[in-house]
Amino acid sequence: MTLWVQHTLVLGLVLFCVIFVARGLMRTFSGKRSRMGNCCAKGCSDPTTAHSAPAAGQVVFVPSSALRVRR
């Protein structure tokens, strides 16, 4: 692959990424729904259904020393 083809390919990819991020930021700042900024400590979800979802069960962590292999 020639050098100018590589540069064109990379610049096109960078331009696509910049346009994608700019479009998401514009949708976020204009108040429309977007995928940016809707994640929280509980995971990514739709903010309108986050409060109506039932509470999940308690998470219990088991140490690896308590696990054994069954054959």
N, C-alpha and C positions, 0 to 999 in steps of 0.2 A: 504494500500500500504506500503510495507516495505521501510525501510530507504535507502537501497542501490538502489532500483528502483527509488526512488525520486531523489537521487543524480545523477544517470545515466541520468534520464530524463532532469534534469536541466543542467547538463554539456553538454548534446547533444544539447539542445536549445541554450545555450551560444555559443557553437562551431559553430552552424549554423549561428547565428547572426554575429559572428566575421568573418566568411568566406564570408558572403554576403556583409558586409561593406568593407572588404579588396578587394573583387573582383570589387566592384564599384569604389573604390579609384584607383585601378590599371588601370581600363579602363579610368578614368578621367585623370590621370597623363600621360597615354600613348597616349592621343589625340583621343581616340575613343569616340563614342557617349555613354553617360550614363545618368542616371537620376539624378545623383548628380551634383550640381553646376549649374543647368540650370534655377533656380528660381530667380526672381528679384522682385522689388517693384510692378510691374504690374501683377505678378502672374507667375505661371509655364507655359512655352510654348516652342515650338520648336524655337530656335534662328534664323533659316533660314526663318521662316514664320512670325516672330515678326515684321519685318520692312515692309513687303508687306501687312500686314493687314490694312484695312481702319481704320481711326481714329474713336474712339467711341464717342458717344454724351456726352454732359456735364452732370456730376453727380450732382444732387441737393439734399441736405439733408434737410428733413422736420422735425422740432422739434416735439416731441411727444405731446406737448400741442396743436398743430395745427391739430392733428388727432381726428376724432370723429367716434363713432360706428354708422353704419347705420343698421337699422332693417327692 
